[in-house]
Amino acid sequence: MSMPGELTWTMTSAPNGYTYTLPFEEPVTELEKQIAALEQRDEDDRLDDELKSLRENRDSMLTKLYRNLSPWDTVRVARHPDRPQTSDYIRMMCRDFRELHGDRHFGDDPAVITGFGRIGSHKVLLVGHQKGRTTQEKVACHFGCAHPEGYRKALKKMKLAEKFGLPIVTLIDTPGAFPGVKAEERGQAEAIARNLLEMSRLHTPILCAVIGEGGSGGALGVGVGDRVAMLSNAWYSVISPEGCAAILWKEANEQTNTAAAEALALTAADNLRNGLIDEVIPEPLGGAHRAPQEAADSLRNWIIERLRQLKRFKPATLVRHRYEKLRRIGALVDAAARDKD
């Protein structure tokens, strides 16, 4: 998937599938240590009944924990270091992927991956944010915060996909667009605004999925589509909880972050209820970081099915429906008139 001179994205994990423990997962981690110890024994020495009981207890505990996640804990899960990123999903669900680089204005932005590939029987253009795994990768791609050249690169490739009649799939995973002076000098706001305008009228199917973090304009810059979905433990909001807390309470700490996350209605369920997304894609038990391939299979199946549906429409019809969908977001209804009807 890489060529000479390209960054090679890697996914690191421990034998149990992840290397980082979320605070609320600590009881589960203790059970998993016991399970791992029993599994390492010889078959003759294993206590199969005890092993089965421990696994059932672990699954029951995970089900209860993840069914009752607070919004702030959802943000923590979305930021898990071992959560699959765009490069991981490309590896797990794409064939014949060929990465494309550069915006033909300034340079290439590693925070945004673009390229053509196959998902199932569909040839697609895939666009996604990339945070990086190692320290070197994270610094290189600015922790997933794209510069204007990243959004211009995405738009150039989307225009190319439209030219060849290929659908577009975007994977959103960013805390926000890069806020530095150089990014602003190169037209950060204009680049995002241009993407919003152009994506709204591209004559080809567009699918958007929030796979982790969906922060502000950084997410919206590649988030206009015919169908917009979120993985069940992702978040999507106008601002991060820490940013909101810093503005409202002048301090970001555990208490204010929790309050901000509650107020922002940023979970997948909240966004679905508010009409900002169309669907929620379920994650494996315990989050995508515990079973990346299972998460990739769910996302892949959603993409294949939705593309099959969207390809039935004429391009002009897609654009009209997309416009109507966007116009419905945030619409207000007069309560007195509604009650009268």
TORKOL-4160 file (C-alpha; in steps of 0.2 Angstrom, whole numbers, padded with zeros to 4 digits, m for minus):
341
<pt num="1" X="0000" Y="0000" Z="0000"/>
<pt num="2" X="0015" Y="0011" Z="0001"/>
<pt num="3" X="0028" Y="0017" Z="m0012"/>
<pt num="4" X="0046" Y="0023" Z="m0010"/>
<pt num="5" X="0046" Y="0039" Z="0000"/>
<pt num="6" X="0029" Y="0036" Z="0008"/>
<pt num="7" X="0025" Y="0035" Z="0026"/>
<pt num="8" X="0021" Y="0017" Z="0031"/>
<pt num="9" X="0006" Y="0017" Z="0043"/>
<pt num="10" X="0007" Y="0003" Z="0056"/>
<pt num="11" X="m0005" Y="m0004" Z="0069"/>
<pt num="12" X="0004" Y="m0010" Z="0085"/>
<pt num="13" X="m0005" Y="m0021" Z="0098"/>
<pt num="14" X="m0001" Y="m0032" Z="0112"/>
<pt num="15" X="m0005" Y="m0051" Z="0112"/>
<pt num="16" X="m0022" Y="m0048" Z="0120"/>
<pt num="17" X="m0026" Y="m0035" Z="0106"/>
<pt num="18" X="m0023" Y="m0019" Z="0114"/>
<pt num="19" X="m0010" Y="m0010" Z="0125"/>
<pt num="20" X="m0019" Y="0004" Z="0134"/>
<pt num="21" X="m0033" Y="0002" Z="0148"/>
<pt num="22" X="m0047" Y="0015" Z="0149"/>
<pt num="23" X="m0050" Y="0020" Z="0167"/>
<pt num="24" X="m0068" Y="0012" Z="0167"/>
<pt num="25" X="m0061" Y="m0004" Z="0160"/>
<pt num="26" X="m0049" Y="m0009" Z="0174"/>
<pt num="27" X="m0061" Y="m0023" Z="0181"/>
<pt num="28" X="m0062" Y="m0031" Z="0164"/>
<pt num="29" X="m0043" Y="m0030" Z="0162"/>
<pt num="30" X="m0040" Y="m0040" Z="0178"/>
<pt num="31" X="m0052" Y="m0053" Z="0171"/>
<pt num="32" X="m0043" Y="m0054" Z="0155"/>
<pt num="33" X="m0026" Y="m0056" Z="0164"/>
<pt num="34" X="m0033" Y="m0072" Z="0172"/>
<pt num="35" X="m0040" Y="m0078" Z="0156"/>
<pt num="36" X="m0023" Y="m0075" Z="0147"/>
<pt num="37" X="m0015" Y="m0085" Z="0161"/>
<pt num="38" X="m0026" Y="m0100" Z="0160"/>
<pt num="39" X="m0025" Y="m0100" Z="0141"/>
<pt num="40" X="m0006" Y="m0101" Z="0142"/>
<pt num="41" X="m0007" Y="m0117" Z="0151"/>
<pt num="42" X="m0005" Y="m0134" Z="0142"/>
<pt num="43" X="m0021" Y="m0141" Z="0137"/>
<pt num="44" X="m0021" Y="m0155" Z="0150"/>
<pt num="45" X="m0018" Y="m0142" Z="0164"/>
<pt num="46" X="m0032" Y="m0130" Z="0158"/>
<pt num="47" X="m0047" Y="m0128" Z="0169"/>
<pt num="48" X="m0060" Y="m0126" Z="0155"/>
<pt num="49" X="m0075" Y="m0123" Z="0166"/>
<pt num="50" X="m0066" Y="m0109" Z="0175"/>
<pt num="51" X="m0060" Y="m0102" Z="0158"/>
<pt num="52" X="m0078" Y="m0102" Z="0151"/>
<pt num="53" X="m0084" Y="m0094" Z="0167"/>
<pt num="54" X="m0071" Y="m0080" Z="0166"/>
<pt num="55" X="m0075" Y="m0077" Z="0148"/>
<pt num="56" X="m0094" Y="m0076" Z="0151"/>
<pt num="57" X="m0091" Y="m0064" Z="0166"/>
<pt num="58" X="m0079" Y="m0053" Z="0155"/>
<pt num="59" X="m0092" Y="m0052" Z="0141"/>
<pt num="60" X="m0106" Y="m0048" Z="0153"/>
<pt num="61" X="m0096" Y="m0034" Z="0161"/>
<pt num="62" X="m0091" Y="m0027" Z="0144"/>
<pt num="63" X="m0109" Y="m0027" Z="0139"/>
<pt num="64" X="m0115" Y="m0018" Z="0154"/>
<pt num="65" X="m0100" Y="m0005" Z="0154"/>
<pt num="66" X="m0102" Y="m0001" Z="0135"/>
<pt num="67" X="m0121" Y="0000" Z="0136"/>
<pt num="68" X="m0120" Y="0013" Z="0149"/>
<pt num="69" X="m0105" Y="0024" Z="0143"/>
<pt num="70" X="m0106" Y="0042" Z="0148"/>
<pt num="71" X="m0103" Y="0054" Z="0134"/>
<pt num="72" X="m0086" Y="0058" Z="0141"/>
<pt num="73" X="m0081" Y="0040" Z="0142"/>
<pt num="74" X="m0087" Y="0038" Z="0124"/>
<pt num="75" X="m0074" Y="0052" Z="0119"/>
<pt num="76" X="m0061" Y="0042" Z="0128"/>
<pt num="77" X="m0065" Y="0026" Z="0118"/>
<pt num="78" X="m0065" Y="0036" Z="0102"/>
<pt num="79" X="m0047" Y="0041" Z="0106"/>
<pt num="80" X="m0041" Y="0024" Z="0112"/>
<pt num="81" X="m0023" Y="0022" Z="0105"/>
<pt num="82" X="m0027" Y="0005" Z="0097"/>
<pt num="83" X="m0043" Y="0010" Z="0089"/>
<pt num="84" X="m0042" Y="0007" Z="0070"/>
<pt num="85" X="m0038" Y="0022" Z="0059"/>
<pt num="86" X="m0041" Y="0025" Z="0041"/>
<pt num="87" X="m0025" Y="0016" Z="0036"/>
<pt num="88" X="m0030" Y="0000" Z="0046"/>
<pt num="89" X="m0048" Y="0000" Z="0038"/>
<pt num="90" X="m0040" Y="0002" Z="0021"/>
<pt num="91" X="m0029" Y="m0013" Z="0025"/>
<pt num="92" X="m0043" Y="m0024" Z="0032"/>
<pt num="93" X="m0057" Y="m0020" Z="0019"/>
<pt num="94" X="m0049" Y="m0013" Z="0003"/>
<pt num="95" X="m0041" Y="m0022" Z="m0012"/>
<pt num="96" X="m0030" Y="m0015" Z="m0025"/>
<pt num="97" X="m0028" Y="0001" Z="m0015"/>
<pt num="98" X="m0017" Y="0015" Z="m0023"/>
<pt num="99" X="m0013" Y="0030" Z="m0013"/>
<pt num="100" X="m0014" Y="0047" Z="m0022"/>
<pt num="101" X="m0004" Y="0062" Z="m0016"/>
<pt num="102" X="m0003" Y="0081" Z="m0017"/>
<pt num="103" X="m0015" Y="0096" Z="m0019"/>
<pt num="104" X="m0006" Y="0103" Z="m0034"/>
<pt num="105" X="m0005" Y="0120" Z="m0025"/>
<pt num="106" X="0006" Y="0118" Z="m0010"/>
<pt num="107" X="0011" Y="0100" Z="m0005"/>
<pt num="108" X="0005" Y="0084" Z="0002"/>
<pt num="109" X="m0003" Y="0082" Z="0019"/>
<pt num="110" X="m0001" Y="0066" Z="0028"/>
<pt num="111" X="m0016" Y="0069" Z="0039"/>
<pt num="112" X="m0027" Y="0065" Z="0025"/>
<pt num="113" X="m0026" Y="0049" Z="0015"/>
<pt num="114" X="m0033" Y="0048" Z="m0002"/>
<pt num="115" X="m0033" Y="0034" Z="m0015"/>
<pt num="116" X="m0043" Y="0022" Z="m0026"/>
<pt num="117" X="m0047" Y="0005" Z="m0021"/>
<pt num="118" X="m0060" Y="m0009" Z="m0021"/>
<pt num="119" X="m0073" Y="m0012" Z="m0007"/>
<pt num="120" X="m0082" Y="m0028" Z="m0011"/>
<pt num="121" X="m0087" Y="m0027" Z="m0030"/>
<pt num="122" X="m0087" Y="m0007" Z="m0029"/>
<pt num="123" X="m0072" Y="0003" Z="m0036"/>
<pt num="124" X="m0071" Y="0019" Z="m0025"/>
<pt num="125" X="m0061" Y="0034" Z="m0020"/>
<pt num="126" X="m0057" Y="0033" Z="m0002"/>
<pt num="127" X="m0053" Y="0048" Z="0008"/>
<pt num="128" X="m0049" Y="0048" Z="0027"/>
<pt num="129" X="m0040" Y="0057" Z="0041"/>
<pt num="130" X="m0025" Y="0048" Z="0048"/>
<pt num="131" X="m0018" Y="0052" Z="0066"/>
<pt num="132" X="m0003" Y="0040" Z="0065"/>
<pt num="133" X="0003" Y="0027" Z="0078"/>
<pt num="134" X="0021" Y="0030" Z="0082"/>
<pt num="135" X="0027" Y="0047" Z="0089"/>
<pt num="136" X="0035" Y="0050" Z="0072"/>
<pt num="137" X="0019" Y="0046" Z="0062"/>
<pt num="138" X="0008" Y="0057" Z="0074"/>
<pt num="139" X="0020" Y="0072" Z="0072"/>
<pt num="140" X="0021" Y="0070" Z="0053"/>
<pt num="141" X="0002" Y="0070" Z="0052"/>
<pt num="142" X="m0001" Y="0083" Z="0065"/>
<pt num="143" X="m0011" Y="0070" Z="0076"/>
<pt num="144" X="m0025" Y="0070" Z="0063"/>
<pt num="145" X="m0027" Y="0089" Z="0061"/>
<pt num="146" X="m0027" Y="0092" Z="0043"/>
<pt num="147" X="m0020" Y="0108" Z="0034"/>
<pt num="148" X="m0028" Y="0117" Z="0020"/>
<pt num="149" X="m0018" Y="0106" Z="0007"/>
<pt num="150" X="m0026" Y="0091" Z="0015"/>
<pt num="151" X="m0043" Y="0097" Z="0011"/>
<pt num="152" X="m0038" Y="0103" Z="m0006"/>
<pt num="153" X="m0030" Y="0086" Z="m0009"/>
<pt num="154" X="m0046" Y="0078" Z="m0004"/>
<pt num="155" X="m0056" Y="0089" Z="m0016"/>
<pt num="156" X="m0045" Y="0086" Z="m0031"/>
<pt num="157" X="m0047" Y="0067" Z="m0029"/>
<pt num="158" X="m0065" Y="0068" Z="m0027"/>
<pt num="159" X="m0067" Y="0078" Z="m0043"/>
<pt num="160" X="m0057" Y="0065" Z="m0051"/>
<pt num="161" X="m0069" Y="0051" Z="m0044"/>
<pt num="162" X="m0083" Y="0061" Z="m0051"/>
<pt num="163" X="m0075" Y="0062" Z="m0068"/>
<pt num="164" X="m0074" Y="0043" Z="m0069"/>
<pt num="165" X="m0091" Y="0040" Z="m0061"/>
<pt num="166" X="m0084" Y="0032" Z="m0045"/>
<pt num="167" X="m0092" Y="0033" Z="m0028"/>
<pt num="168" X="m0083" Y="0042" Z="m0014"/>
<pt num="169" X="m0081" Y="0035" Z="0004"/>
<pt num="170" X="m0074" Y="0046" Z="0017"/>
<pt num="171" X="m0068" Y="0041" Z="0035"/>
<pt num="172" X="m0068" Y="0055" Z="0047"/>
<pt num="173" X="m0057" Y="0054" Z="0062"/>
<pt num="174" X="m0050" Y="0071" Z="0068"/>
<pt num="175" X="m0051" Y="0082" Z="0083"/>
<pt num="176" X="m0052" Y="0097" Z="0071"/>
<pt num="177" X="m0043" Y="0106" Z="0057"/>
<pt num="178" X="m0025" Y="0112" Z="0061"/>
<pt num="179" X="m0027" Y="0129" Z="0070"/>
<pt num="180" X="m0009" Y="0135" Z="0067"/>
<pt num="181" X="m0005" Y="0152" Z="0059"/>
<pt num="182" X="0003" Y="0144" Z="0044"/>
<pt num="183" X="m0013" Y="0134" Z="0040"/>
<pt num="184" X="m0023" Y="0150" Z="0042"/>
<pt num="185" X="m0012" Y="0160" Z="0030"/>
<pt num="186" X="m0014" Y="0146" Z="0017"/>
<pt num="187" X="m0033" Y="0147" Z="0018"/>
<pt num="188" X="m0039" Y="0134" Z="0031"/>
<pt num="189" X="m0057" Y="0141" Z="0032"/>
<pt num="190" X="m0058" Y="0144" Z="0013"/>
<pt num="191" X="m0052" Y="0126" Z="0010"/>
<pt num="192" X="m0065" Y="0119" Z="0021"/>
<pt num="193" X="m0079" Y="0130" Z="0015"/>
<pt num="194" X="m0075" Y="0126" Z="m0003"/>
<pt num="195" X="m0076" Y="0107" Z="0001"/>
<pt num="196" X="m0093" Y="0110" Z="0009"/>
<pt num="197" X="m0099" Y="0118" Z="m0007"/>
<pt num="198" X="m0091" Y="0106" Z="m0020"/>
<pt num="199" X="m0096" Y="0090" Z="m0010"/>
<pt num="200" X="m0114" Y="0096" Z="m0009"/>
<pt num="201" X="m0115" Y="0095" Z="m0028"/>
<pt num="202" X="m0104" Y="0081" Z="m0034"/>
<pt num="203" X="m0113" Y="0070" Z="m0047"/>
<pt num="204" X="m0108" Y="0054" Z="m0039"/>
<pt num="205" X="m0113" Y="0044" Z="m0023"/>
<pt num="206" X="m0104" Y="0050" Z="m0007"/>
<pt num="207" X="m0104" Y="0040" Z="0009"/>
<pt num="208" X="m0096" Y="0047" Z="0025"/>
<pt num="209" X="m0093" Y="0038" Z="0041"/>
<pt num="210" X="m0086" Y="0045" Z="0058"/>
<pt num="211" X="m0074" Y="0031" Z="0064"/>
<pt num="212" X="m0067" Y="0040" Z="0079"/>
<pt num="213" X="m0067" Y="0058" Z="0082"/>
<pt num="214" X="m0078" Y="0070" Z="0072"/>
<pt num="215" X="m0072" Y="0087" Z="0077"/>
<pt num="216" X="m0079" Y="0104" Z="0070"/>
<pt num="217" X="m0075" Y="0110" Z="0053"/>
<pt num="218" X="m0061" Y="0097" Z="0052"/>
<pt num="219" X="m0074" Y="0084" Z="0051"/>
<pt num="220" X="m0086" Y="0093" Z="0040"/>
<pt num="221" X="m0072" Y="0096" Z="0027"/>
<pt num="222" X="m0075" Y="0079" Z="0021"/>
<pt num="223" X="m0091" Y="0075" Z="0029"/>
<pt num="224" X="m0105" Y="0080" Z="0016"/>
<pt num="225" X="m0113" Y="0065" Z="0009"/>
<pt num="226" X="m0128" Y="0056" Z="0003"/>
<pt num="227" X="m0127" Y="0044" Z="0019"/>
<pt num="228" X="m0118" Y="0049" Z="0035"/>
<pt num="229" X="m0115" Y="0036" Z="0048"/>
<pt num="230" X="m0105" Y="0035" Z="0065"/>
<pt num="231" X="m0098" Y="0020" Z="0073"/>
<pt num="232" X="m0107" Y="0017" Z="0089"/>
<pt num="233" X="m0092" Y="0023" Z="0100"/>
<pt num="234" X="m0087" Y="0038" Z="0090"/>
<pt num="235" X="m0091" Y="0056" Z="0093"/>
<pt num="236" X="m0096" Y="0071" Z="0082"/>
<pt num="237" X="m0098" Y="0089" Z="0088"/>
<pt num="238" X="m0095" Y="0107" Z="0084"/>
<pt num="239" X="m0081" Y="0107" Z="0097"/>
<pt num="240" X="m0072" Y="0095" Z="0108"/>
<pt num="241" X="m0077" Y="0094" Z="0126"/>
<pt num="242" X="m0060" Y="0101" Z="0132"/>
<pt num="243" X="m0062" Y="0116" Z="0120"/>
<pt num="244" X="m0080" Y="0119" Z="0126"/>
<pt num="245" X="m0075" Y="0117" Z="0144"/>
<pt num="246" X="m0061" Y="0130" Z="0142"/>
<pt num="247" X="m0073" Y="0142" Z="0134"/>
<pt num="248" X="m0088" Y="0140" Z="0146"/>
<pt num="249" X="m0078" Y="0137" Z="0163"/>
<pt num="250" X="m0061" Y="0144" Z="0159"/>
<pt num="251" X="m0054" Y="0127" Z="0164"/>
<pt num="252" X="m0054" Y="0110" Z="0156"/>
<pt num="253" X="m0053" Y="0096" Z="0170"/>
<pt num="254" X="m0063" Y="0080" Z="0173"/>
<pt num="255" X="m0078" Y="0089" Z="0180"/>
<pt num="256" X="m0080" Y="0102" Z="0166"/>
<pt num="257" X="m0075" Y="0090" Z="0152"/>
<pt num="258" X="m0089" Y="0078" Z="0158"/>
<pt num="259" X="m0102" Y="0092" Z="0159"/>
<pt num="260" X="m0097" Y="0099" Z="0142"/>
<pt num="261" X="m0098" Y="0081" Z="0134"/>
<pt num="262" X="m0116" Y="0080" Z="0141"/>
<pt num="263" X="m0121" Y="0097" Z="0135"/>
<pt num="264" X="m0114" Y="0094" Z="0117"/>
<pt num="265" X="m0125" Y="0079" Z="0113"/>
<pt num="266" X="m0110" Y="0072" Z="0104"/>
<pt num="267" X="m0113" Y="0053" Z="0104"/>
<pt num="268" X="m0119" Y="0043" Z="0090"/>
<pt num="269" X="m0136" Y="0041" Z="0098"/>
<pt num="270" X="m0138" Y="0059" Z="0101"/>
<pt num="271" X="m0133" Y="0064" Z="0083"/>
<pt num="272" X="m0145" Y="0051" Z="0076"/>
<pt num="273" X="m0159" Y="0058" Z="0087"/>
<pt num="274" X="m0155" Y="0076" Z="0081"/>
<pt num="275" X="m0155" Y="0071" Z="0063"/>
<pt num="276" X="m0137" Y="0075" Z="0060"/>
<pt num="277" X="m0132" Y="0057" Z="0054"/>
<pt num="278" X="m0142" Y="0044" Z="0046"/>
<pt num="279" X="m0136" Y="0028" Z="0054"/>
<pt num="280" X="m0126" Y="0021" Z="0068"/>
<pt num="281" X="m0114" Y="0006" Z="0064"/>
<pt num="282" X="m0113" Y="m0006" Z="0078"/>
<pt num="283" X="m0095" Y="m0010" Z="0085"/>
<pt num="284" X="m0089" Y="m0026" Z="0092"/>
<pt num="285" X="m0091" Y="m0030" Z="0111"/>
<pt num="286" X="m0080" Y="m0018" Z="0120"/>
<pt num="287" X="m0076" Y="m0006" Z="0106"/>
<pt num="288" X="m0067" Y="m0007" Z="0089"/>
<pt num="289" X="m0050" Y="m0008" Z="0098"/>
<pt num="290" X="m0054" Y="m0025" Z="0104"/>
<pt num="291" X="m0059" Y="m0033" Z="0088"/>
<pt num="292" X="m0053" Y="m0022" Z="0073"/>
<pt num="293" X="m0057" Y="m0034" Z="0060"/>
<pt num="294" X="m0074" Y="m0036" Z="0066"/>
<pt num="295" X="m0076" Y="m0018" Z="0066"/>
<pt num="296" X="m0069" Y="m0017" Z="0048"/>
<pt num="297" X="m0082" Y="m0030" Z="0043"/>
<pt num="298" X="m0096" Y="m0020" Z="0050"/>
<pt num="299" X="m0090" Y="m0004" Z="0041"/>
<pt num="300" X="m0087" Y="m0014" Z="0025"/>
<pt num="301" X="m0104" Y="m0022" Z="0024"/>
<pt num="302" X="m0112" Y="m0005" Z="0027"/>
<pt num="303" X="m0102" Y="0003" Z="0013"/>
<pt num="304" X="m0107" Y="m0011" Z="0001"/>
<pt num="305" X="m0125" Y="m0011" Z="0005"/>
<pt num="306" X="m0127" Y="0008" Z="0004"/>
<pt num="307" X="m0117" Y="0010" Z="m0012"/>
<pt num="308" X="m0128" Y="m0003" Z="m0020"/>
<pt num="309" X="m0144" Y="0007" Z="m0015"/>
<pt num="310" X="m0136" Y="0024" Z="m0020"/>
<pt num="311" X="m0130" Y="0018" Z="m0037"/>
<pt num="312" X="m0149" Y="0015" Z="m0042"/>
<pt num="313" X="m0151" Y="0034" Z="m0043"/>
<pt num="314" X="m0146" Y="0046" Z="m0057"/>
<pt num="315" X="m0132" Y="0058" Z="m0053"/>
<pt num="316" X="m0144" Y="0073" Z="m0054"/>
<pt num="317" X="m0156" Y="0064" Z="m0042"/>
<pt num="318" X="m0142" Y="0061" Z="m0029"/>
<pt num="319" X="m0138" Y="0080" Z="m0029"/>
<pt num="320" X="m0156" Y="0085" Z="m0027"/>
<pt num="321" X="m0158" Y="0073" Z="m0012"/>
<pt num="322" X="m0142" Y="0078" Z="m0004"/>
<pt num="323" X="m0147" Y="0096" Z="m0005"/>
<pt num="324" X="m0164" Y="0092" Z="0002"/>
<pt num="325" X="m0156" Y="0082" Z="0016"/>
<pt num="326" X="m0144" Y="0096" Z="0021"/>
<pt num="327" X="m0159" Y="0109" Z="0021"/>
<pt num="328" X="m0168" Y="0098" Z="0034"/>
<pt num="329" X="m0154" Y="0099" Z="0046"/>
<pt num="330" X="m0158" Y="0111" Z="0060"/>
<pt num="331" X="m0175" Y="0115" Z="0053"/>
<pt num="332" X="m0187" Y="0123" Z="0066"/>
<pt num="333" X="m0205" Y="0119" Z="0068"/>
<pt num="334" X="m0217" Y="0132" Z="0076"/>
<pt num="335" X="m0225" Y="0122" Z="0091"/>
<pt num="336" X="m0241" Y="0132" Z="0090"/>
<pt num="337" X="m0244" Y="0128" Z="0072"/>
<pt num="338" X="m0239" Y="0110" Z="0074"/>
<pt num="339" X="m0251" Y="0107" Z="0088"/>
<pt num="340" X="m0265" Y="0116" Z="0078"/>
<pt num="341" X="m0262" Y="0104" Z="0064"/>
